[in-house]
């Protein structure tokens, strides 16, 4: 499958998402990387592997006991990259820091 600007624009249109030209430029290589990563799964030999049919029985879960959580400031203080109060994540799927 060819991943180009036209593909990104078409996908955005189907998703009812409006993208700027700058966003299309940014997302094209990111989408290509994501789909290439998924293609790796096609190479996995699944012969003899049964599909997962087990479901989580909610009666077996532990009781949800609310506890004090970290503040946003505490969470972000050790993050190398942040933006607008969120941790920025980089890597093969999201692209290099220079691409964001």
C-alpha positions as a LaTeX table, in Angstrom:
\begin{tabular}{lrrr}
\hline
Residue & $x$ (\AA) & $y$ (\AA) & $z$ (\AA) \\
\hline
Unk1 & 0.00 & 0.00 & 0.00 \\
Unk2 & 1.40 & 3.38 & $-0.97$ \\
Unk3 & 1.33 & 5.86 & 1.89 \\
Unk4 & 1.46 & 9.36 & 0.51 \\
Unk5 & $-0.18$ & 12.74 & 1.11 \\
Unk6 & $-3.22$ & 11.71 & $-0.93$ \\
Unk7 & $-3.71$ & 8.62 & 1.25 \\
Unk8 & $-3.51$ & 10.73 & 4.43 \\
Unk9 & $-5.98$ & 13.28 & 3.05 \\
Unk10 & $-8.39$ & 10.52 & 1.99 \\
Unk11 & $-8.13$ & 8.81 & 5.39 \\
Unk12 & $-8.73$ & 12.11 & 7.16 \\
Unk13 & $-11.76$ & 12.78 & 4.97 \\
Unk14 & $-13.22$ & 9.34 & 5.74 \\
Unk15 & $-12.60$ & 10.02 & 9.43 \\
Unk16 & $-14.19$ & 13.46 & 9.15 \\
Unk17 & $-10.95$ & 15.07 & 10.35 \\
Unk18 & $-9.73$ & 18.36 & 8.95 \\
Unk19 & $-5.95$ & 18.47 & 8.50 \\
Unk20 & $-3.74$ & 21.38 & 7.52 \\
Unk21 & $-1.04$ & 20.88 & 4.88 \\
Unk22 & 1.51 & 21.01 & 7.70 \\
Unk23 & $-0.28$ & 18.17 & 9.51 \\
Unk24 & $-0.47$ & 16.12 & 6.31 \\
Unk25 & 3.30 & 16.57 & 5.89 \\
Unk26 & 3.89 & 15.52 & 9.50 \\
Unk27 & 1.51 & 12.55 & 9.54 \\
Unk28 & 2.54 & 10.97 & 6.22 \\
Unk29 & 5.87 & 9.52 & 7.44 \\
Unk30 & 4.33 & 8.66 & 10.81 \\
Unk31 & 1.49 & 6.67 & 9.19 \\
Unk32 & 4.00 & 4.93 & 6.92 \\
Unk33 & 6.02 & 3.84 & 9.97 \\
Unk34 & 2.92 & 2.61 & 11.80 \\
Unk35 & 1.71 & 0.53 & 8.87 \\
Unk36 & 5.19 & $-0.87$ & 8.23 \\
Unk37 & 5.27 & $-1.97$ & 11.88 \\
Unk38 & 1.93 & $-3.72$ & 11.45 \\
Unk39 & 3.22 & $-5.46$ & 8.31 \\
Unk40 & 5.80 & $-7.23$ & 10.50 \\
Unk41 & 2.91 & $-9.14$ & 12.08 \\
Unk42 & 2.14 & $-10.76$ & 8.72 \\
Unk43 & 5.47 & $-12.59$ & 8.98 \\
Unk44 & 4.59 & $-14.28$ & 12.29 \\
Unk45 & 3.80 & $-17.97$ & 11.93 \\
Unk46 & 0.45 & $-18.52$ & 13.65 \\
Unk47 & $-0.16$ & $-22.07$ & 12.44 \\
Unk48 & $-1.47$ & $-24.14$ & 15.31 \\
Unk49 & $-2.12$ & $-21.11$ & 17.50 \\
Unk50 & $-5.69$ & $-20.97$ & 18.66 \\
Unk51 & $-7.47$ & $-17.61$ & 18.71 \\
Unk52 & $-7.81$ & $-16.08$ & 22.14 \\
Unk53 & $-11.32$ & $-16.72$ & 23.34 \\
Unk54 & $-10.90$ & $-16.20$ & 27.07 \\
Unk55 & $-12.65$ & $-13.22$ & 28.54 \\
Unk56 & $-11.97$ & $-11.49$ & 31.81 \\
Unk57 & $-14.44$ & $-12.48$ & 34.45 \\
Unk58 & $-15.23$ & $-9.24$ & 36.25 \\
Unk59 & $-16.16$ & $-11.16$ & 39.40 \\
Unk60 & $-12.49$ & $-12.19$ & 39.75 \\
Unk61 & $-11.10$ & $-8.64$ & 39.80 \\
Unk62 & $-9.84$ & $-7.03$ & 42.97 \\
Unk63 & $-11.91$ & $-4.37$ & 44.67 \\
Unk64 & $-11.22$ & $-0.89$ & 43.34 \\
Unk65 & $-10.03$ & 1.13 & 46.31 \\
Unk66 & $-9.47$ & 4.83 & 45.59 \\
Unk67 & $-6.14$ & 6.16 & 46.80 \\
Unk68 & $-4.36$ & 9.49 & 46.59 \\
Unk69 & $-2.83$ & 10.00 & 43.16 \\
Unk70 & 0.19 & 11.93 & 41.96 \\
Unk71 & $-0.29$ & 15.54 & 40.96 \\
Unk72 & 0.27 & 16.53 & 37.36 \\
Unk73 & 3.41 & 18.38 & 38.43 \\
Unk74 & 4.78 & 15.24 & 40.12 \\
Unk75 & 4.11 & 13.13 & 37.05 \\
Unk76 & 5.72 & 15.58 & 34.65 \\
Unk77 & 8.81 & 16.43 & 36.72 \\
Unk78 & 10.80 & 13.40 & 35.44 \\
Unk79 & 9.56 & 13.48 & 31.85 \\
Unk80 & 12.26 & 14.45 & 29.39 \\
Unk81 & 9.80 & 16.05 & 26.94 \\
Unk82 & 6.48 & 17.66 & 27.79 \\
Unk83 & 3.99 & 19.82 & 25.94 \\
Unk84 & 0.78 & 21.48 & 27.16 \\
Unk85 & 0.82 & 19.55 & 30.41 \\
Unk86 & 1.36 & 16.15 & 28.76 \\
Unk87 & 4.31 & 13.82 & 28.31 \\
Unk88 & 5.55 & 13.74 & 24.71 \\
Unk89 & 6.38 & 10.22 & 23.50 \\
Unk90 & 8.88 & 9.41 & 20.78 \\
Unk91 & 10.03 & 6.26 & 19.10 \\
Unk92 & 9.58 & 4.21 & 15.97 \\
Unk93 & 5.80 & 4.63 & 15.88 \\
Unk94 & 5.67 & 8.33 & 16.72 \\
Unk95 & 8.82 & 9.47 & 14.93 \\
Unk96 & 11.96 & 11.17 & 16.12 \\
Unk97 & 11.90 & 14.27 & 18.26 \\
Unk98 & 12.96 & 16.34 & 15.25 \\
Unk99 & 9.77 & 15.29 & 13.40 \\
Unk100 & 7.32 & 16.56 & 16.01 \\
\hline
\end{tabular}
